Amino acid sequence: MEQLKMSKLYPIVLKRIVKKELNAYYPAKLLLPILAETKKEYISILERTPAMGGSANAFINNMYLGAYLIALYKQIKDKVTIEEFRKIINQGLENLRFLKIKARKSNYFTPEALQKKKMEAEWAVENKERYPWTWQLNIPNGKKPDGLYFEFKNCGLCHLCSAEGIPELTPLMCDTDYKMLEIAGCHLERTSTLAEGADCCDFWIRPKT
């Protein structure tokens, strides 16, 4: 997969957060080696992951975050349960300052936001054969009365978790949607996910009331 400038920032930005969250599980002397191995594995994952379309793909940063979380989980899965890892992810996202800044600038309820989603959907369809792992986005008209509604028929993170031999992590990746939208001041309602075997992941995003 293409390693854009942002891909190199994830190990740097996440290092402090991960170190803090792992303090409860490991002595300090083991944390730096764990982080070093995580970074090494993260780069290896990116190198063996198929191309995703580079900066033209609006979802490529999701792949970078997913690859880092997979790399981290591989280092700690013998000591940390899947539920404990879920808590580590959610708390880490909560403490990630640059994510908060970006999320709070997002507005999902403007005509421009809907147009952006339509352009992302068109790009994905046009490049489906070239980048088979990429998200396939569908925006049904009039399915929900308010907010922003869309569906993913294909998910890069499902492919990534499966290829890396840890499909049990896919539902945790789905959970990050709730946390990120909560940070953005939104409410996510969902009835199905690809990780659960459904034919789509649905997103009904509304402002928090």
C-alpha positions as CSV (number, residue, x, y, z in Angstrom):
1,M,0.0,0.0,0.0
2,E,1.1,3.5,-0.7
3,Q,3.0,5.1,2.2
4,L,2.1,8.7,2.1
5,K,3.5,11.3,4.5
6,M,0.6,10.7,7.0
7,S,1.5,7.0,7.2
8,K,4.9,8.0,8.8
9,L,3.2,10.2,11.4
10,Y,1.0,7.5,12.9
11,P,3.8,5.7,14.9
12,I,5.1,9.1,16.1
13,V,1.7,10.5,17.1
14,L,0.4,7.3,18.6
15,K,3.5,6.4,20.6
16,R,2.8,8.6,23.6
17,I,-0.8,7.6,23.8
18,V,-0.1,3.9,23.5
19,K,2.7,4.0,26.1
20,K,0.3,5.7,28.5
21,E,-2.5,3.1,27.9
22,L,-0.1,0.1,28.3
23,N,1.3,1.3,31.6
24,A,-1.3,-0.8,33.4
25,Y,-0.2,-4.0,31.7
26,Y,3.6,-3.8,31.3
27,P,6.6,-2.6,33.3
28,A,8.2,0.6,31.9
29,K,11.3,-1.3,30.7
30,L,9.2,-3.3,28.2
31,L,7.2,-0.5,26.7
32,L,9.8,0.9,24.4
33,P,10.7,-2.6,22.9
34,I,6.9,-3.2,22.3
35,L,6.6,0.2,20.6
36,A,9.6,-0.5,18.5
37,E,8.3,-3.9,17.3
38,T,4.9,-2.3,16.7
39,K,6.4,0.3,14.4
40,K,8.4,-2.4,12.6
41,E,5.4,-4.6,12.1
42,Y,3.3,-1.6,11.0
43,I,5.7,-0.8,8.2
44,S,5.7,-4.5,7.2
45,I,1.9,-4.6,7.1
46,L,1.8,-1.5,4.8
47,E,4.4,-3.1,2.5
48,R,2.4,-6.3,2.0
49,T,-1.1,-4.6,1.7
50,P,-2.4,-4.0,-1.8
51,A,-2.5,-0.5,-3.3
52,M,-5.4,1.6,-2.2
53,G,-5.2,4.6,-4.5
54,G,-3.0,6.9,-2.5
55,S,-4.2,10.4,-1.7
56,A,-7.1,10.0,-4.1
57,N,-8.7,7.5,-1.7
58,A,-10.5,9.4,1.0
59,F,-10.3,6.4,3.4
60,I,-6.6,5.6,3.2
61,N,-6.0,7.1,6.7
62,N,-8.4,4.5,8.0
63,M,-6.0,1.9,6.7
64,Y,-3.0,3.5,8.4
65,L,-4.8,3.6,11.7
66,G,-6.0,0.0,11.2
67,A,-2.6,-1.3,10.3
68,Y,-1.1,0.4,13.4
69,L,-3.7,-1.2,15.7
70,I,-3.2,-4.6,14.2
71,A,0.6,-4.3,14.6
72,L,0.1,-3.3,18.2
73,Y,-2.3,-6.1,18.9
74,K,0.1,-8.6,17.6
75,Q,2.7,-7.5,20.2
76,I,0.4,-7.6,23.2
77,K,-2.3,-10.2,22.4
78,D,-0.8,-12.8,24.8
79,K,-1.2,-10.5,27.7
80,V,-4.2,-8.2,26.8
81,T,-7.6,-9.6,26.2
82,I,-9.7,-8.5,23.2
83,E,-12.1,-6.6,25.5
84,E,-9.1,-4.9,27.2
85,F,-7.8,-3.9,23.8
86,R,-11.2,-2.4,23.0
87,K,-10.9,-0.2,26.0
88,I,-7.3,0.7,25.2
89,I,-8.4,1.8,21.7
90,N,-11.3,3.9,22.8
91,Q,-9.4,5.6,25.6
92,G,-6.5,6.2,23.2
93,L,-8.8,7.8,20.6
94,E,-10.3,10.0,23.4
95,N,-6.9,11.3,24.3
96,L,-5.7,11.8,20.7
97,R,-5.6,15.6,20.4
98,F,-5.1,15.9,16.6
99,L,-8.1,13.6,16.1
100,K,-10.3,15.8,18.3
101,I,-9.3,18.9,16.4
102,K,-10.1,17.3,13.1
103,A,-13.3,15.7,14.3
104,R,-14.7,18.9,15.8
105,K,-14.1,20.7,12.5
106,S,-16.2,18.2,10.6
107,N,-19.8,18.9,9.6
108,Y,-21.7,16.0,8.3
109,F,-25.0,17.8,7.7
110,T,-24.3,20.3,4.9
111,P,-24.9,20.0,1.1
112,E,-21.2,20.0,0.7
113,A,-20.7,17.0,3.0
114,L,-23.3,15.0,1.0
115,Q,-21.7,16.0,-2.3
116,K,-18.3,14.9,-0.9
117,K,-19.7,11.5,0.0
118,K,-21.2,11.2,-3.5
119,M,-17.8,11.9,-5.0
120,E,-16.1,9.3,-2.8
121,A,-18.7,6.8,-3.9
122,E,-18.1,7.6,-7.5
123,W,-14.4,7.3,-7.2
124,A,-14.7,3.9,-5.4
125,V,-16.9,2.5,-8.2
126,E,-14.6,3.8,-10.9
127,N,-11.6,2.1,-9.2
128,K,-13.3,-1.0,-7.9
129,E,-11.2,-3.3,-10.2
130,R,-8.0,-1.5,-9.7
131,Y,-8.3,-1.3,-5.9
132,P,-10.5,-4.3,-4.8
133,W,-9.9,-3.7,-1.1
134,T,-11.2,-0.2,-1.1
135,W,-14.5,0.9,0.6
136,Q,-17.6,0.7,-1.7
137,L,-20.0,3.4,-0.7
138,N,-23.7,3.5,-1.4
139,I,-26.0,6.5,-0.6
140,P,-29.6,5.5,-0.8
141,N,-32.0,8.4,-1.5
142,G,-34.6,9.1,1.2
143,K,-33.8,6.1,3.4
144,K,-33.7,8.2,6.5
145,P,-35.6,11.4,7.2
146,D,-32.8,13.4,8.7
147,G,-29.0,13.4,9.2
148,L,-26.6,11.7,6.8
149,Y,-27.2,8.1,5.8
150,F,-24.9,5.8,3.8
151,E,-23.8,2.2,3.5
152,F,-20.5,0.5,2.9
153,K,-20.7,-2.6,0.7
154,N,-17.0,-3.3,1.0
155,C,-14.5,-2.4,3.8
156,G,-10.7,-2.2,3.6
157,L,-10.3,-3.0,7.3
158,C,-12.3,-6.2,6.9
159,H,-9.8,-7.3,4.2
160,L,-6.8,-6.1,6.3
161,C,-7.8,-7.9,9.5
162,S,-8.5,-11.1,7.5
163,A,-5.3,-11.0,5.6
164,E,-3.3,-10.5,8.8
165,G,-5.0,-13.5,10.4
166,I,-6.8,-11.7,13.1
167,P,-10.5,-11.2,11.9
168,E,-11.5,-11.0,15.6
169,L,-10.2,-7.4,15.5
170,T,-12.6,-6.3,12.8
171,P,-15.6,-5.6,15.2
172,L,-13.2,-3.4,17.3
173,M,-12.4,-1.4,14.1
174,C,-16.2,-0.9,13.7
175,D,-16.5,0.4,17.2
176,T,-14.0,3.2,16.5
177,D,-16.7,4.8,14.3
178,Y,-18.9,5.4,17.4
179,K,-16.0,7.0,19.3
180,M,-14.9,9.2,16.4
181,L,-18.4,10.4,15.7
182,E,-19.0,11.0,19.4
183,I,-15.9,13.2,19.5
184,A,-17.3,15.1,16.5
185,G,-20.5,15.8,18.4
186,C,-22.6,13.3,16.4
187,H,-24.7,10.3,17.2
188,L,-24.3,7.1,15.1
189,E,-27.1,4.6,14.7
190,R,-26.2,1.3,13.1
191,T,-28.1,-1.9,12.5
192,S,-25.5,-4.1,10.6
193,T,-21.9,-4.5,9.8
194,L,-19.9,-6.5,7.3
195,A,-17.8,-7.8,10.3
196,E,-21.0,-9.5,11.6
197,G,-21.7,-11.1,8.2
198,A,-24.2,-8.6,7.0
199,D,-24.3,-7.3,3.4
200,C,-23.3,-3.8,4.5
201,C,-22.2,-1.5,7.3
202,D,-24.8,1.2,7.6
203,F,-24.2,4.7,9.0
204,W,-27.0,6.9,10.1
205,I,-25.3,10.0,11.5
206,R,-27.3,12.7,13.3
207,P,-26.4,15.6,15.5
208,K,-26.3,14.9,19.3
209,T,-29.4,16.2,21.0
